[in-house]
Amino acid sequence: MVKGKKLLVLLAVVAIIALVAACSGGNKGTANEGKLAKISIFQSKVEIAEQLEALAQQYTKETGNEVEVWGSVGDAYITQLQAKLTANQGPSIFSIGYGSEAETFKSYYYDLSNEPYVKDIAPNMALEIDGKVVGVPYGVEGFGLVYNKNLVNPADVRDLDSFTALLKSFKDQGKNGFSLSQEAYFLIGHILNTPFALQPDPQDFIEQLNSGKVKMAETKEFQEFARFLEAIREYAVNPMEITYDKQMGDFATGKTAIVHQGNWSYGMLADFGELDFEYGMMPFPLMGNDKIAVGQASNWVINGKAKPEEIEAARAFLNWLFTSETGKNAIVNEFKFVPAVTTIKAENLDPLSQAVYDATQSGDTIPWAMNFFPQGIIVNDLAPAAQEFFLNPGMTGEQFLKKLDEVWANAVK
């Protein structure tokens, strides 16, 4: 009987110890179950810094996982990223552009090919290196001919002849049919993208151009491009007299029928309030091109040299960003991006962003071949050549192409 009482006491003590354990260390384990390592994010777009910080806090609230957003530094971003990665103090997730910038850091990228959201990236929009998907676009931007629907019917602007005839008819009426502006990308960088993008393999063509194996002056797409520029110089207001502000102001007030611009220009148009006309975006019809140019300013990548537990946590964050309702909403409504993932729907877009969104979703686009141009060549070399062309009416389109070939060769020496 005594033994039976001792057994009961012993069992009671065991039960109490188990209860205490459950209330202390046991509970601690339950609270941390599934919690991932803390991660850091470093990215280049200053305009979304505050929104990203708020999203990181929301992620922690929803998942319990910690995210630290490092301050954006604008133009110094690449220099600081290089320093952090080289010192093995790199972020878990960082942003990277395309072309030479992407190539510079390719040894750091984690292979995202098998991540669940990758299959939903819009056609031709993922950052791929050596056959692997290593980056997911923030969003997409696009450019082409932004046109006044009261003045222009896209069906009437299909090729060089119809484009030239339209500009001539406007000039005969004392109006401006088309406008570039004097800033380097708006003068030559964006519009020159089209003949490159229409090559069978734009990146390969650029590499051959760099090595002197091909020339713009000897390539049919560029030859027709030069004739487009001759028509613009003859029948439109000289872009050297036009700033971006004036370009968009003249369009908003109906003084210019078409501008070569991107969906980012909506912000400028919105400053004018409600316009007296509807507008849209159509392709620059070089060689009959019927697609707008869509590309990505930057991509999210994971630091493949981070600790394994950090990589796991970074994968979880990107998956949440592109699949959760909170993440999807942030991309469209907080970051104001045109989504590059087909499962993220965007509503109430402005007309220009809607055109880019529709083209992206269908894959009916031409690429931003200019991402593969040599670093700095648009501002330092191509823009001065274009300025010379527009300021010298005696320079032919053929001479202009030879000038572009010359400055390109000098830039890549």
Helices and strands as residue ranges (DSSP letters): H 2-21, I 22-26, H 27-31, E 39-42, G 46-48, H 49-63, E 67-69, G 74-76, H 77-86, E 93-96, H 100-104, G 106-108, G 118-120, E 127-129, E 132-137, E 141-148, G 154-156, H 160-172, E 176-179, H 184-184, I 185-189, H 193-197, H 202-210, G 216-218, H 220-235, G 239-241, H 244-252, E 256-262, G 263-265, H 266-270, E 279-282, G 286-288, E 292-295, E 299-302, H 308-323, H 325-329, I 330-334, H 351-362, E 365-366, G 369-372, H 377-377, I 378-382, H 383-391, H 397-411
